Amino acid sequence: MNPNDGFRELGRQECLDRLGAVAIGRVVHTRDALPAVLPVNFSLDAESAVVLRTPADSELARSIDGVVVAFEADAVDAAAHSGWSVVVTGRALVVDDPAEHDRLARTGPRSWVASPHDVFIRIASELVTGRELVGGISLYGIDLRS
């Protein structure tokens, strides 16, 4: 990427640090052979995987178990014309180990909509990329800081 275009590539750890600072992201998956995007709350686990909590009978749980998905989260400061975006790409798997499920029930994301039969979905961080828009430079080279 051109260093003068206002964007800076983020390293893997920078990306994970930023993900740890926000609570909402978006899962990108395929539904009926078309791209689908769903906002979700999440957390990161010890292995830097993204963890989601959803009802066991949800369309999300059925459609992404065992497939490669993308997960994106970001933060934007419209007044400062700055922000960042991080994308995690990896295989999504429903956590089926009872001990791991119990651990995530204590430490993982909380469901915003209560369900008696939640499952946790772990998205492996096989590929982590991100970039940061550095204060006030637009894509067209116009200085927006003034």
C-alpha positions as MATLAB code, in Angstrom:
seq = 'MNPNDGFRELGRQECLDRLGAVAIGRVVHTRDALPAVLPVNFSLDAESAVVLRTPADSELARSIDGVVVAFEADAVDAAAHSGWSVVVTGRALVVDDPAEHDRLARTGPRSWVASPHDVFIRIASELVTGRELVGGISLYGIDLRS';
ca = [
       0.000    0.000    0.000;
       1.218    3.496   -0.793;
       2.294    5.201    2.474;
       0.966    8.502    1.136;
      -2.614    7.300    0.658;
      -3.496    7.795    4.338;
      -3.710    4.101    5.230;
      -1.368    2.066    7.380;
      -1.313   -1.723    7.432;
      -1.753   -3.177   10.910;
       0.297   -6.115   12.157;
      -1.405   -9.219   13.532;
      -1.006   -8.219   17.199;
      -2.228   -4.669   16.502;
      -5.297   -6.174   14.831;
      -6.013   -8.451   17.785;
      -5.522   -5.587   20.246;
      -8.086   -3.517   18.356;
     -10.554   -6.413   18.241;
     -10.223   -6.749   22.007;
     -11.327   -3.135   22.408;
     -14.729   -3.445   20.669;
     -17.770   -5.611   21.338;
     -19.590   -5.684   17.986;
     -18.482   -7.090   14.657;
     -19.935   -8.683   11.544;
     -19.846  -12.281   10.350;
     -19.623  -12.639    6.578;
     -20.854  -15.992    5.298;
     -22.795  -17.539    2.442;
     -26.582  -17.906    2.520;
     -28.305  -19.494   -0.475;
     -25.124  -19.011   -2.546;
     -25.120  -15.259   -1.809;
     -22.992  -13.226    0.593;
     -24.643  -12.510    3.932;
     -23.481  -10.179    6.687;
     -24.764  -10.394   10.232;
     -23.828   -8.082   13.127;
     -22.920   -9.966   16.309;
     -21.364   -9.386   19.691;
     -18.186  -11.376   20.293;
     -15.076  -11.906   22.374;
     -11.568  -13.193   21.735;
     -10.380  -16.369   23.377;
      -6.879  -17.290   24.502;
      -5.884  -18.613   21.072;
      -6.930  -15.324   19.413;
     -10.029  -16.920   17.921;
     -13.248  -14.944   17.625;
     -16.016  -16.456   19.772;
     -19.729  -15.907   19.118;
     -22.737  -17.046   21.150;
     -25.992  -17.836   19.397;
     -29.064  -20.068   19.843;
     -28.361  -23.667   18.821;
     -31.285  -23.645   16.384;
     -30.302  -20.353   14.726;
     -29.706  -20.015   11.006;
     -26.233  -18.683   11.816;
     -25.220  -21.771   13.803;
     -26.481  -24.079   11.064;
     -24.949  -22.182    8.153;
     -21.401  -21.524    9.365;
     -20.449  -24.644   11.332;
     -17.447  -26.173    9.586;
     -17.051  -23.567    6.848;
     -14.619  -20.725    6.248;
     -16.065  -17.325    7.106;
     -14.830  -13.782    7.500;
     -15.334  -11.677   10.603;
     -14.907   -7.899   10.500;
     -14.883   -5.257   13.206;
     -13.977   -1.602   13.067;
     -14.048    1.752   14.781;
     -14.477    5.103   13.093;
     -14.075    8.657   14.346;
     -16.037   10.689   11.809;
     -14.976   14.020   13.320;
     -11.271   13.183   13.077;
     -11.619   11.342    9.751;
      -9.790    8.350   11.183;
     -10.468    4.767   12.070;
      -9.482    1.167   11.589;
     -10.861   -2.082   10.228;
      -9.779   -5.654   11.009;
     -10.784   -8.841    9.181;
     -10.323  -12.354   10.590;
     -10.721  -15.213    8.135;
     -10.917  -18.824    9.255;
     -12.963  -21.935    9.789;
     -15.973  -21.568   12.089;
     -16.793  -24.493   14.375;
     -19.500  -24.995   16.960;
     -17.865  -25.785   20.302;
     -19.097  -29.263   21.178;
     -16.786  -30.131   24.086;
     -18.890  -29.824   27.296;
     -15.985  -28.553   29.424;
     -15.082  -25.925   26.845;
     -18.742  -24.894   26.554;
     -18.916  -24.477   30.341;
     -15.722  -22.396   30.332;
     -17.051  -20.148   27.573;
     -20.371  -19.793   29.405;
     -18.366  -18.178   32.217;
     -15.794  -16.228   30.198;
     -17.151  -15.815   26.663;
     -19.549  -13.318   25.154;
     -22.929  -12.790   26.767;
     -26.001  -13.310   24.639;
     -28.083  -10.199   24.029;
     -31.138  -12.370   23.438;
     -31.543  -15.109   26.029;
     -31.937  -18.650   24.757;
     -32.075  -21.818   26.839;
     -29.841  -23.646   24.331;
     -26.984  -21.387   23.253;
     -23.940  -22.651   21.415;
     -20.555  -21.031   21.060;
     -18.974  -20.703   17.656;
     -15.221  -20.300   17.406;
     -13.734  -18.681   14.289;
     -10.068  -19.595   13.974;
      -7.803  -16.629   13.255;
      -6.077  -18.270   10.293;
      -5.676  -14.957    8.464;
      -5.795  -11.613   10.293;
      -5.509   -8.368    8.340;
      -6.224   -4.774    9.137;
      -5.608   -1.224    8.218;
      -5.888    2.147    9.829;
      -6.949    5.410    8.225;
      -4.619    7.955    9.730;
      -6.277   11.230   10.744;
      -7.679   13.369    8.013;
      -6.198   12.177    4.750;
      -8.764   11.078    2.201;
      -8.302    8.574   -0.584;
      -8.027   11.471   -3.044;
      -5.152   13.211   -1.277;
      -7.289   16.050    0.064;
      -6.283   17.113    3.546;
      -9.466   16.933    5.646;
      -7.876   18.091    8.872;
      -8.621   21.765    8.360;
];
